[in-house]
Amino acid sequence: MTENQLHVIEIQAEVGEQPLEPEEAGTEHELAARSAGSETLAAEREDVLEVVEICAGAGGQSLGLERAGFRHVLAVELDRQAAETLRHNLVEVLGYDEKEAADTVKIGDVADSKVWDPDEYRGVDLLAGGVPCPPFSIAGKQLGATDERDLFAWAVELCGRIKPKALLLENVKGLSGSRFTAYRQRVLDRLSEYGYIAEWRLLHADDYGVSQLRPRFVLVALMPEYAEYFEWPKKHPERPLPVGELLRDLMAKGDWSEDKLEEWVQQANKIAPTIVGGSKKHGGADLGPSRAKAAWEAMGVDAKGVADEPPGLKNPRVKGAPHPMLTVDMVARIQGWYGEDFAKWEFLGKKTSQYRQIGNAFPPPVAKELGVAIRRALRKEGERRVLVEETDVVLDPVYRVLLGSSRPLTVEQIVERLAATNEPLEQPEVERHLNHLRHDFELISVQRSNGDVAYQLGEFKAFLGQEDHQRHDLFSKYRSKIS
């Protein structure tokens, strides 16, 4: 027994611990290594930021945020198959143990208090989510606040409840349009009331390494002390691979001839159109509406379905067709599950379910870029910026005028009030704003004695967590078709 080993045993005895047997005590060098390892592990744990993710899907955003240095303490998803995919990959790809993954991923309606208790996660570093897109998409008829699937406004209220340091929400490009200026204004105003600095930004996936024309409208909100350090991700200087080169090896797995494969690669030498995941309200997997199908056709892809295998004479699904269909693996690669950080994700379920999980996901590389930017802000890295311009952004001046008025106003009066500000609008523009407003807000009309109609802003129609909201009945009625 060495002097070092005896010394270790004596110290342990003094502090009341069970002494190690001589052969277990180890040398001074081994003990130092153990201590250094423990310190490293503690430092790594301290360096990991925690995220609660709502409407997590199959894990596109989850994977990106994990690669950016976040660790999930909770992920909630309605679709059981997507949730099982996420659980599976938390274990197989991200190193969670089975129990941890099962406890982390909750299955059910994210707004149901029986599924999870938001108060248990107060003060988490990041609240993130890709709340349902149909309320803001053209395909979903842009019903906004009156759509039973709309959870955007509810997510803002959730932010006010659990008070994360940062909020990240993403949705379709449709939310950025003039139809939803009042909705977006209400979101910004509400976040400001809760003490956050918030910004909207339209990001394009192909600017961040994804071989797809996929615009996403992103909201980032941070507490002021962190917002000073936030910068939107910079576009990548290099362009992503065109579809032909991206999928060359997967297409080559079929029994195509070399010249046929090369011909297809050259024809598909473009960035892909937007992958459309669709919903349970529609049929099986295909690559989108007519316009998207035409774009795929021009690239040499049959967009009317998704194949079971790569193209070739042995694949009856595409036998005799002028162009090959894509497989689920190919679609996943186009959606950003590609490269060292993202390629190993495995999707569970049948083909149509897998396709929807992929098509409805936030591309992991874009999520990672945003995660890195938010992480840097929470760590207060980089240069501070001036926030004065972001604290009172006006997106819908008509909404603001009505909100600030204690009495009904005619269109003429609204025009007059706007003329006194830096947001003058002509009468037709005011009427257009009013028309959009009435979709998402109660707009009370008052007939005056002279025949003029005056307007007063009423309640916001969106679901905010109200127990008596129509969302509960509609959600129960259509739950099997909501995705």
One Martini backbone bead per residue (centre of mass of N, CA, C, O) as a GRO file, in nm:
protein
  483
    1MET     BB    1   0.096   0.036   0.024
    2THR     BB    2   0.067   0.357  -0.021
    3GLU     BB    3   0.072   0.673   0.099
    4ASN     BB    4  -0.164   0.778  -0.069
    5GLN     BB    5  -0.371   0.558   0.011
    6LEU     BB    6  -0.364   0.610   0.316
    7HIS     BB    7  -0.450   0.907   0.303
    8VAL     BB    8  -0.731   0.859   0.186
    9ILE     BB    9  -0.843   0.680   0.414
   10GLU     BB   10  -0.808   0.885   0.646
   11ILE     BB   11  -0.992   1.109   0.535
   12GLN     BB   12  -1.253   0.942   0.520
   13ALA     BB   13  -1.265   0.874   0.823
   14GLU     BB   14  -1.287   1.169   0.930
   15VAL     BB   15  -1.575   1.217   0.756
   16GLY     BB   16  -1.741   0.929   0.776
   17GLU     BB   17  -1.648   0.740   0.560
   18GLN     BB   18  -1.601   0.479   0.370
   19PRO     BB   19  -1.338   0.304   0.319
   20LEU     BB   20  -1.120   0.217   0.096
   21GLU     BB   21  -0.977  -0.010  -0.051
   22PRO     BB   22  -0.670  -0.022  -0.162
   23GLU     BB   23  -0.752  -0.112  -0.462
   24GLU     BB   24  -0.974   0.141  -0.479
   25ALA     BB   25  -0.833   0.417  -0.428
   26GLY     BB   26  -0.588   0.488  -0.577
   27THR     BB   27  -0.416   0.716  -0.721
   28GLU     BB   28  -0.349   1.040  -0.743
   29HIS     BB   29  -0.397   1.053  -1.049
   30GLU     BB   30  -0.678   0.916  -1.050
   31LEU     BB   31  -0.819   1.117  -0.860
   32ALA     BB   32  -0.774   1.366  -1.033
   33ALA     BB   33  -0.931   1.260  -1.276
   34ARG     BB   34  -1.202   1.230  -1.136
   35SER     BB   35  -1.231   1.524  -1.052
   36ALA     BB   36  -1.216   1.643  -1.338
   37GLY     BB   37  -1.460   1.489  -1.447
   38SER     BB   38  -1.669   1.610  -1.253
   39GLU     BB   39  -1.622   1.905  -1.333
   40THR     BB   40  -1.693   1.873  -1.630
   41LEU     BB   41  -1.981   1.768  -1.591
   42ALA     BB   42  -2.081   2.013  -1.432
   43ALA     BB   43  -2.020   2.221  -1.653
   44GLU     BB   44  -2.200   2.097  -1.871
   45ARG     BB   45  -2.466   2.119  -1.713
   46GLU     BB   46  -2.449   2.430  -1.671
   47ASP     BB   47  -2.438   2.489  -1.994
   48VAL     BB   48  -2.718   2.383  -2.008
   49LEU     BB   49  -3.017   2.450  -2.153
   50GLU     BB   50  -3.365   2.486  -2.104
   51VAL     BB   51  -3.659   2.325  -2.260
   52VAL     BB   52  -3.988   2.401  -2.369
   53GLU     BB   53  -4.202   2.206  -2.588
   54ILE     BB   54  -4.452   2.277  -2.818
   55CYS     BB   55  -4.558   2.110  -3.065
   56ALA     BB   56  -4.310   1.897  -3.147
   57GLY     BB   57  -4.353   1.647  -3.287
   58ALA     BB   58  -4.076   1.465  -3.435
   59GLY     BB   59  -3.812   1.684  -3.393
   60GLY     BB   60  -3.691   1.925  -3.553
   61GLN     BB   61  -3.657   2.140  -3.331
   62SER     BB   62  -3.536   1.963  -3.116
   63LEU     BB   63  -3.271   1.893  -3.259
   64GLY     BB   64  -3.169   2.181  -3.306
   65LEU     BB   65  -3.162   2.264  -3.003
   66GLU     BB   66  -2.973   2.044  -2.906
   67ARG     BB   67  -2.736   2.133  -3.099
   68ALA     BB   68  -2.736   2.427  -2.944
   69GLY     BB   69  -2.759   2.343  -2.611
   70PHE     BB   70  -3.025   2.205  -2.541
   71ARG     BB   71  -3.260   2.077  -2.290
   72HIS     BB   72  -3.520   1.870  -2.232
   73VAL     BB   73  -3.800   1.886  -1.996
   74LEU     BB   74  -4.018   1.928  -2.237
   75ALA     BB   75  -4.260   1.755  -2.461
   76VAL     BB   76  -4.548   1.836  -2.660
   77GLU     BB   77  -4.786   1.599  -2.822
   78LEU     BB   78  -5.064   1.486  -2.997
   79ASP     BB   79  -4.921   1.287  -3.179
   80ARG     BB   80  -4.831   0.972  -3.115
   81GLN     BB   81  -4.627   0.901  -3.340
   82ALA     BB   82  -4.449   1.150  -3.312
   83ALA     BB   83  -4.381   1.107  -3.012
   84GLU     BB   84  -4.241   0.833  -3.054
   85THR     BB   85  -4.020   0.940  -3.231
   86LEU     BB   86  -3.899   1.131  -3.024
   87ARG     BB   87  -3.836   0.931  -2.802
   88HIS     BB   88  -3.654   0.744  -2.964
   89ASN     BB   89  -3.436   0.977  -3.033
   90LEU     BB   90  -3.355   1.060  -2.753
   91VAL     BB   91  -3.212   0.790  -2.715
   92GLU     BB   92  -3.054   0.713  -2.992
   93VAL     BB   93  -2.929   1.021  -3.040
   94LEU     BB   94  -2.933   1.203  -2.745
   95GLY     BB   95  -2.898   1.013  -2.467
   96TYR     BB   96  -3.139   0.924  -2.337
   97ASP     BB   97  -3.320   0.765  -2.127
   98GLU     BB   98  -3.607   0.596  -2.116
   99LYS     BB   99  -3.741   0.748  -1.879
  100GLU     BB  100  -3.670   1.034  -1.963
  101ALA     BB  101  -3.822   1.027  -2.234
  102ALA     BB  102  -4.102   0.955  -2.118
  103ASP     BB  103  -4.116   1.212  -1.929
  104THR     BB  104  -4.069   1.437  -2.149
  105VAL     BB  105  -4.292   1.307  -2.331
  106LYS     BB  106  -4.607   1.435  -2.402
  107ILE     BB  107  -4.943   1.316  -2.463
  108GLY     BB  108  -5.145   1.575  -2.603
  109ASP     BB  109  -5.307   1.845  -2.516
  110VAL     BB  110  -5.138   2.134  -2.446
  111ALA     BB  111  -5.411   2.276  -2.306
  112ASP     BB  112  -5.409   2.041  -2.096
  113SER     BB  113  -5.384   2.009  -1.751
  114LYS     BB  114  -5.353   1.685  -1.756
  115VAL     BB  115  -5.075   1.675  -1.913
  116TRP     BB  116  -4.973   1.960  -1.784
  117ASP     BB  117  -4.777   2.191  -1.567
  118PRO     BB  118  -4.658   2.503  -1.610
  119ASP     BB  119  -4.566   2.578  -1.311
  120GLU     BB  120  -4.317   2.367  -1.318
  121TYR     BB  121  -4.162   2.581  -1.550
  122ARG     BB  122  -4.066   2.819  -1.417
  123GLY     BB  123  -3.791   2.988  -1.565
  124VAL     BB  124  -3.719   2.885  -1.815
  125ASP     BB  125  -3.517   2.948  -2.075
  126LEU     BB  126  -3.716   2.798  -2.299
  127LEU     BB  127  -3.987   2.864  -2.520
  128ALA     BB  128  -4.114   2.632  -2.765
  129GLY     BB  129  -4.273   2.630  -3.107
  130GLY     BB  130  -4.506   2.469  -3.356
  131VAL     BB  131  -4.776   2.581  -3.414
  132PRO     BB  132  -5.038   2.561  -3.588
  133CYS     BB  133  -5.084   2.651  -3.939
  134PRO     BB  134  -5.378   2.658  -4.072
  135PRO     BB  135  -5.486   2.941  -3.957
  136PHE     BB  136  -5.253   3.088  -4.176
  137SER     BB  137  -5.327   2.934  -4.424
  138ILE     BB  138  -5.460   2.899  -4.729
  139ALA     BB  139  -5.546   2.600  -4.702
  140GLY     BB  140  -5.689   2.687  -4.409
  141LYS     BB  141  -5.838   2.983  -4.474
  142GLN     BB  142  -5.750   3.191  -4.262
  143LEU     BB  143  -5.908   3.190  -3.963
  144GLY     BB  144  -5.742   3.205  -3.716
  145ALA     BB  145  -5.897   3.269  -3.417
  146THR     BB  146  -6.145   3.064  -3.525
  147ASP     BB  147  -5.954   2.833  -3.508
  148GLU     BB  148  -5.922   2.539  -3.323
  149ARG     BB  149  -5.593   2.526  -3.382
  150ASP     BB  150  -5.528   2.783  -3.240
  151LEU     BB  151  -5.209   2.863  -3.035
  152PHE     BB  152  -5.059   3.134  -3.035
  153ALA     BB  153  -5.195   3.310  -2.817
  154TRP     BB  154  -5.166   3.098  -2.595
  155ALA     BB  155  -4.853   3.094  -2.594
  156VAL     BB  156  -4.828   3.383  -2.488
  157GLU     BB  157  -4.970   3.328  -2.219
  158LEU     BB  158  -4.772   3.111  -2.131
  159CYS     BB  159  -4.532   3.298  -2.112
  160GLY     BB  160  -4.661   3.475  -1.884
  161ARG     BB  161  -4.667   3.232  -1.680
  162ILE     BB  162  -4.356   3.099  -1.695
  163LYS     BB  163  -4.123   3.293  -1.760
  164PRO     BB  164  -3.917   3.292  -1.973
  165LYS     BB  165  -3.633   3.415  -2.119
  166ALA     BB  166  -3.747   3.272  -2.386
  167LEU     BB  167  -3.904   3.290  -2.719
  168LEU     BB  168  -4.015   3.035  -2.970
  169LEU     BB  169  -4.193   3.089  -3.279
  170GLU     BB  170  -4.345   2.906  -3.555
  171ASN     BB  171  -4.455   2.961  -3.905
  172VAL     BB  172  -4.616   3.061  -4.161
  173LYS     BB  173  -4.617   3.308  -4.399
  174GLY     BB  174  -4.918   3.401  -4.367
  175LEU     BB  175  -4.873   3.559  -4.092
  176SER     BB  176  -4.720   3.808  -4.252
  177GLY     BB  177  -4.970   3.924  -4.353
  178SER     BB  178  -5.229   4.157  -4.373
  179ARG     BB  179  -5.447   3.977  -4.234
  180PHE     BB  180  -5.240   3.975  -3.946
  181THR     BB  181  -5.166   4.252  -3.811
  182ALA     BB  182  -5.342   4.254  -3.553
  183TYR     BB  183  -5.248   3.992  -3.436
  184ARG     BB  184  -4.948   4.073  -3.416
  185GLN     BB  185  -4.992   4.321  -3.243
  186ARG     BB  186  -5.111   4.171  -3.002
  187VAL     BB  187  -4.862   4.003  -2.944
  188LEU     BB  188  -4.660   4.232  -2.892
  189ASP     BB  189  -4.820   4.377  -2.669
  190ARG     BB  190  -4.834   4.138  -2.474
  191LEU     BB  191  -4.529   4.093  -2.440
  192SER     BB  192  -4.476   4.373  -2.329
  193GLU     BB  193  -4.648   4.336  -2.073
  194TYR     BB  194  -4.451   4.085  -1.985
  195GLY     BB  195  -4.142   4.199  -2.058
  196TYR     BB  196  -4.085   4.186  -2.374
  197ILE     BB  197  -3.878   4.148  -2.658
  198ALA     BB  198  -4.006   4.155  -2.994
  199GLU     BB  199  -3.968   3.958  -3.306
  200TRP     BB  200  -4.005   3.945  -3.649
  201ARG     BB  201  -3.921   3.681  -3.905
  202LEU     BB  202  -3.836   3.595  -4.233
  203LEU     BB  203  -3.735   3.270  -4.313
  204HIS     BB  204  -3.502   3.079  -4.518
  205ALA     BB  205  -3.387   2.764  -4.545
  206ASP     BB  206  -3.174   2.808  -4.787
  207ASP     BB  207  -2.994   3.004  -4.592
  208TYR     BB  208  -2.936   2.719  -4.390
  209GLY     BB  209  -2.880   2.439  -4.575
  210VAL     BB  210  -3.157   2.396  -4.723
  211SER     BB  211  -3.307   2.215  -5.006
  212GLN     BB  212  -3.544   2.455  -4.965
  213LEU     BB  213  -3.841   2.645  -5.019
  214ARG     BB  214  -3.879   2.757  -4.676
  215PRO     BB  215  -4.083   2.962  -4.529
  216ARG     BB  216  -4.054   3.124  -4.200
  217PHE     BB  217  -4.234   3.253  -3.926
  218VAL     BB  218  -4.064   3.432  -3.667
  219LEU     BB  219  -4.064   3.436  -3.305
  220VAL     BB  220  -3.878   3.652  -3.083
  221ALA     BB  221  -3.844   3.653  -2.720
  222LEU     BB  222  -3.704   3.872  -2.465
  223MET     BB  223  -3.558   3.972  -2.214
  224PRO     BB  224  -3.392   4.264  -2.204
  225GLU     BB  225  -3.109   4.153  -2.100
  226TYR     BB  226  -3.105   3.960  -2.369
  227ALA     BB  227  -3.196   4.126  -2.620
  228GLU     BB  228  -2.927   4.290  -2.649
  229TYR     BB  229  -2.784   4.000  -2.772
  230PHE     BB  230  -2.964   3.967  -3.016
  231GLU     BB  231  -2.922   3.781  -3.328
  232TRP     BB  232  -2.982   3.705  -3.624
  233PRO     BB  233  -2.917   3.482  -3.838
  234LYS     BB  234  -2.691   3.426  -4.070
  235LYS     BB  235  -2.634   3.374  -4.377
  236HIS     BB  236  -2.517   3.158  -4.584
  237PRO     BB  237  -2.276   3.180  -4.829
  238GLU     BB  238  -2.366   2.905  -4.914
  239ARG     BB  239  -2.525   2.687  -5.107
  240PRO     BB  240  -2.720   2.441  -5.134
  241LEU     BB  241  -2.791   2.155  -5.246
  242PRO     BB  242  -2.919   2.016  -5.492
  243VAL     BB  243  -3.134   1.763  -5.528
  244GLY     BB  244  -2.972   1.576  -5.709
  245GLU     BB  245  -2.716   1.565  -5.525
  246LEU     BB  246  -2.855   1.497  -5.255
  247LEU     BB  247  -2.999   1.214  -5.395
  248ARG     BB  248  -2.809   1.032  -5.555
  249ASP     BB  249  -2.754   0.786  -5.359
  250LEU     BB  250  -3.057   0.708  -5.324
  251MET     BB  251  -3.128   0.667  -5.625
  252ALA     BB  252  -2.894   0.446  -5.673
  253LYS     BB  253  -3.043   0.201  -5.520
  254GLY     BB  254  -3.161   0.145  -5.763
  255ASP     BB  255  -3.211   0.002  -6.108
  256TRP     BB  256  -3.059   0.211  -6.249
  257SER     BB  257  -2.899   0.363  -6.479
  258GLU     BB  258  -2.643   0.576  -6.508
  259ASP     BB  259  -2.767   0.765  -6.727
  260LYS     BB  260  -3.041   0.807  -6.586
  261LEU     BB  261  -2.937   0.926  -6.325
  262GLU     BB  262  -2.784   1.168  -6.448
  263GLU     BB  263  -3.028   1.293  -6.584
  264TRP     BB  264  -3.184   1.347  -6.321
  265VAL     BB  265  -2.979   1.520  -6.169
  266GLN     BB  266  -2.986   1.752  -6.379
  267GLN     BB  267  -3.295   1.812  -6.357
  268ALA     BB  268  -3.259   1.836  -6.021
  269ASN     BB  269  -3.084   2.127  -6.028
  270LYS     BB  270  -3.250   2.224  -5.755
  271ILE     BB  271  -3.451   2.371  -5.543
  272ALA     BB  272  -3.698   2.289  -5.351
  273PRO     BB  273  -3.995   2.287  -5.280
  274THR     BB  274  -4.233   2.290  -5.060
  275ILE     BB  275  -4.298   2.089  -4.807
  276VAL     BB  276  -4.610   1.912  -4.759
  277GLY     BB  277  -4.771   1.753  -4.496
  278GLY     BB  278  -5.042   1.811  -4.408
  279SER     BB  279  -5.345   1.631  -4.312
  280LYS     BB  280  -5.606   1.435  -4.177
  281LYS     BB  281  -5.822   1.571  -4.378
  282HIS     BB  282  -5.660   1.415  -4.580
  283GLY     BB  283  -5.495   1.211  -4.749
  284GLY     BB  284  -5.228   1.105  -4.854
  285ALA     BB  285  -4.917   1.117  -4.972
  286ASP     BB  286  -4.792   1.432  -5.093
  287LEU     BB  287  -4.620   1.729  -5.240
  288GLY     BB  288  -4.890   1.892  -5.301
  289PRO     BB  289  -5.011   2.115  -5.481
  290SER     BB  290  -5.028   2.195  -5.807
  291ARG     BB  291  -4.787   2.390  -5.813
  292ALA     BB  292  -4.586   2.196  -5.682
  293LYS     BB  293  -4.614   1.963  -5.883
  294ALA     BB  294  -4.504   2.125  -6.124
  295ALA     BB  295  -4.222   2.174  -6.004
  296TRP     BB  296  -4.149   1.876  -5.977
  297GLU     BB  297  -4.185   1.797  -6.272
  298ALA     BB  298  -3.949   1.984  -6.373
  299MET     BB  299  -3.747   1.790  -6.183
  300GLY     BB  300  -3.840   1.478  -6.212
  301VAL     BB  301  -4.109   1.453  -6.020
  302ASP     BB  302  -4.344   1.253  -5.869
  303ALA     BB  303  -4.606   1.415  -5.661
  304LYS     BB  304  -4.852   1.191  -5.607
  305GLY     BB  305  -4.634   1.056  -5.413
  306VAL     BB  306  -4.480   0.791  -5.214
  307ALA     BB  307  -4.228   0.578  -5.205
  308ASP     BB  308  -4.084   0.270  -5.096
  309GLU     BB  309  -3.865   0.298  -5.324
  310PRO     BB  310  -3.642   0.326  -5.529
  311PRO     BB  311  -3.601   0.356  -5.850
  312GLY     BB  312  -3.730   0.104  -6.081
  313LEU     BB  313  -3.824  -0.197  -6.217
  314LYS     BB  314  -3.885  -0.322  -5.914
  315ASN     BB  315  -4.086  -0.074  -5.886
  316PRO     BB  316  -4.426  -0.065  -5.921
  317ARG     BB  317  -4.499   0.235  -5.850
  318VAL     BB  318  -4.301   0.345  -6.116
  319LYS     BB  319  -4.386   0.183  -6.345
  320GLY     BB  320  -4.394   0.378  -6.639
  321ALA     BB  321  -4.312   0.635  -6.528
  322PRO     BB  322  -4.158   0.936  -6.609
  323HIS     BB  323  -4.116   0.964  -6.291
  324PRO     BB  324  -3.999   0.969  -5.985
  325MET     BB  325  -4.039   0.902  -5.664
  326LEU     BB  326  -4.019   0.971  -5.344
  327THR     BB  327  -3.894   0.902  -5.045
  328VAL     BB  328  -3.883   0.942  -4.715
  329ASP     BB  329  -3.574   0.982  -4.701
  330MET     BB  330  -3.568   1.210  -4.909
  331VAL     BB  331  -3.753   1.410  -4.767
  332ALA     BB  332  -3.584   1.435  -4.510
  333ARG     BB  333  -3.337   1.558  -4.647
  334ILE     BB  334  -3.483   1.811  -4.761
  335GLN     BB  335  -3.570   1.899  -4.454
  336GLY     BB  336  -3.260   1.850  -4.299
  337TRP     BB  337  -3.188   1.539  -4.265
  338TYR     BB  338  -2.854   1.622  -4.276
  339GLY     BB  339  -2.572   1.520  -4.170
  340GLU     BB  340  -2.407   1.491  -3.877
  341ASP     BB  341  -2.643   1.625  -3.689
  342PHE     BB  342  -2.927   1.492  -3.859
  343ALA     BB  343  -2.935   1.190  -4.008
  344LYS     BB  344  -3.035   0.966  -3.766
  345TRP     BB  345  -3.327   0.996  -3.785
  346GLU     BB  346  -3.621   0.809  -3.684
  347PHE     BB  347  -3.923   0.699  -3.830
  348LEU     BB  348  -4.237   0.619  -3.721
  349GLY     BB  349  -4.446   0.417  -3.888
  350LYS     BB  350  -4.612   0.479  -4.150
  351LYS     BB  351  -4.567   0.640  -4.436
  352THR     BB  352  -4.771   0.873  -4.401
  353SER     BB  353  -4.682   0.948  -4.117
  354GLN     BB  354  -4.388   1.008  -4.181
  355TYR     BB  355  -4.437   1.229  -4.386
  356ARG     BB  356  -4.588   1.424  -4.195
  357GLN     BB  357  -4.366   1.455  -3.988
  358ILE     BB  358  -4.173   1.588  -4.188
  359GLY     BB  359  -4.353   1.810  -4.336
  360ASN     BB  360  -4.426   1.954  -4.036
  361ALA     BB  361  -4.143   2.041  -3.992
  362PHE     BB  362  -3.871   2.193  -3.860
  363PRO     BB  363  -3.580   2.257  -3.972
  364PRO     BB  364  -3.304   2.176  -3.798
  365PRO     BB  365  -3.095   2.392  -3.901
  366VAL     BB  366  -3.273   2.637  -3.827
  367ALA     BB  367  -3.311   2.573  -3.529
  368LYS     BB  368  -3.013   2.586  -3.459
  369GLU     BB  369  -2.957   2.879  -3.534
  370LEU     BB  370  -3.160   2.995  -3.331
  371GLY     BB  371  -3.046   2.858  -3.080
  372VAL     BB  372  -2.770   2.993  -3.088
  373ALA     BB  373  -2.872   3.286  -3.071
  374ILE     BB  374  -3.020   3.251  -2.799
  375ARG     BB  375  -2.787   3.145  -2.634
  376ARG     BB  376  -2.606   3.392  -2.662
  377ALA     BB  377  -2.804   3.583  -2.522
  378LEU     BB  378  -2.823   3.424  -2.248
  379ARG     BB  379  -2.493   3.460  -2.226
  380LYS     BB  380  -2.402   3.743  -2.321
  381GLU     BB  381  -2.296   3.745  -2.616
  382GLY     BB  382  -2.142   3.993  -2.746
  383GLU     BB  383  -2.298   4.266  -2.862
  384ARG     BB  384  -2.471   4.526  -2.782
  385ARG     BB  385  -2.798   4.665  -2.832
  386VAL     BB  386  -3.038   4.874  -2.942
  387LEU     BB  387  -3.405   4.885  -2.836
  388VAL     BB  388  -3.595   5.125  -2.899
  389GLU     BB  389  -3.738   5.031  -3.176
  390GLU     BB  390  -3.870   4.752  -3.039
  391THR     BB  391  -4.083   4.860  -2.807
  392ASP     BB  392  -4.300   5.014  -3.043
  393VAL     BB  393  -4.444   4.845  -3.262
  394VAL     BB  394  -4.627   4.920  -3.570
  395LEU     BB  395  -4.857   4.719  -3.763
  396ASP     BB  396  -5.161   4.834  -3.662
  397PRO     BB  397  -5.306   5.140  -3.647
  398VAL     BB  398  -5.609   5.076  -3.626
  399TYR     BB  399  -5.598   4.901  -3.380
  400ARG     BB  400  -5.467   5.115  -3.196
  401VAL     BB  401  -5.691   5.327  -3.212
  402LEU     BB  402  -5.923   5.149  -3.104
  403LEU     BB  403  -5.784   5.064  -2.839
  404GLY     BB  404  -5.754   5.386  -2.744
  405SER     BB  405  -6.069   5.397  -2.749
  406SER     BB  406  -6.376   5.474  -2.564
  407ARG     BB  407  -6.508   5.509  -2.850
  408PRO     BB  408  -6.660   5.516  -3.128
  409LEU     BB  409  -6.543   5.504  -3.477
  410THR     BB  410  -6.509   5.635  -3.767
  411VAL     BB  411  -6.341   5.634  -4.050
  412GLU     BB  412  -6.283   5.937  -4.047
  413GLN     BB  413  -6.167   5.943  -3.756
  414ILE     BB  414  -5.937   5.750  -3.807
  415VAL     BB  415  -5.797   5.918  -4.023
  416GLU     BB  416  -5.747   6.165  -3.842
  417ARG     BB  417  -5.573   6.022  -3.626
  418LEU     BB  418  -5.354   5.919  -3.823
  419ALA     BB  419  -5.265   6.203  -3.931
  420ALA     BB  420  -5.135   6.270  -3.634
  421THR     BB  421  -4.937   6.064  -3.726
  422ASN     BB  422  -4.697   5.828  -3.877
  423GLU     BB  423  -4.986   5.660  -3.992
  424PRO     BB  424  -5.116   5.727  -4.265
  425LEU     BB  425  -5.454   5.673  -4.401
  426GLU     BB  426  -5.677   5.578  -4.617
  427GLN     BB  427  -5.994   5.478  -4.636
  428PRO     BB  428  -5.953   5.200  -4.784
  429GLU     BB  429  -5.740   5.100  -4.580
  430VAL     BB  430  -5.914   5.108  -4.329
  431GLU     BB  431  -6.131   4.911  -4.434
  432ARG     BB  432  -5.940   4.674  -4.465
  433HIS     BB  433  -5.859   4.652  -4.170
  434LEU     BB  434  -6.145   4.604  -4.063
  435ASN     BB  435  -6.195   4.341  -4.215
  436HIS     BB  436  -5.966   4.185  -4.073
  437LEU     BB  437  -6.043   4.232  -3.776
  438ARG     BB  438  -6.324   4.073  -3.769
  439HIS     BB  439  -6.193   3.785  -3.763
  440ASP     BB  440  -6.030   3.825  -3.460
  441PHE     BB  441  -6.249   4.042  -3.374
  442GLU     BB  442  -6.464   4.224  -3.211
  443LEU     BB  443  -6.681   4.438  -3.413
  444ILE     BB  444  -6.845   4.716  -3.322
  445SER     BB  445  -7.150   4.847  -3.443
  446VAL     BB  446  -7.259   5.199  -3.484
  447GLN     BB  447  -7.548   5.378  -3.538
  448ARG     BB  448  -7.597   5.687  -3.638
  449SER     BB  449  -7.814   5.949  -3.692
  450ASN     BB  450  -7.654   6.020  -3.978
  451GLY     BB  451  -7.561   5.704  -4.073
  452ASP     BB  452  -7.311   5.647  -3.948
  453VAL     BB  453  -7.038   5.424  -3.885
  454ALA     BB  454  -6.918   5.286  -3.588
  455TYR     BB  455  -6.617   5.165  -3.414
  456GLN     BB  456  -6.547   4.889  -3.183
  457LEU     BB  457  -6.338   4.718  -2.984
  458GLY     BB  458  -6.331   4.396  -2.891
  459GLU     BB  459  -6.282   4.084  -2.855
  460PHE     BB  460  -6.069   3.835  -2.863
  461LYS     BB  461  -6.116   3.519  -3.027
  462ALA     BB  462  -5.903   3.372  -2.910
  463PHE     BB  463  -5.735   3.126  -2.755
  464LEU     BB  464  -5.626   3.165  -2.390
  465GLY     BB  465  -5.783   2.945  -2.177
  466GLN     BB  466  -6.074   2.938  -2.181
  467GLU     BB  467  -6.337   2.744  -2.060
  468ASP     BB  468  -6.572   2.881  -2.273
  469HIS     BB  469  -6.448   2.807  -2.532
  470GLN     BB  470  -6.506   2.677  -2.852
  471ARG     BB  471  -6.252   2.499  -2.879
  472HIS     BB  472  -6.337   2.252  -2.711
  473ASP     BB  473  -6.564   2.143  -2.894
  474LEU     BB  474  -6.406   2.140  -3.163
  475PHE     BB  475  -6.173   1.963  -3.072
  476SER     BB  476  -6.343   1.714  -2.997
  477LYS     BB  477  -6.475   1.677  -3.279
  478TYR     BB  478  -6.171   1.700  -3.452
  479ARG     BB  479  -5.926   1.543  -3.330
  480SER     BB  480  -5.873   1.308  -3.547
  481LYS     BB  481  -5.793   1.563  -3.767
  482ILE     BB  482  -5.565   1.669  -3.596
  483SER     BB  483  -5.204   1.795  -3.674
   0.00000   0.00000   0.00000
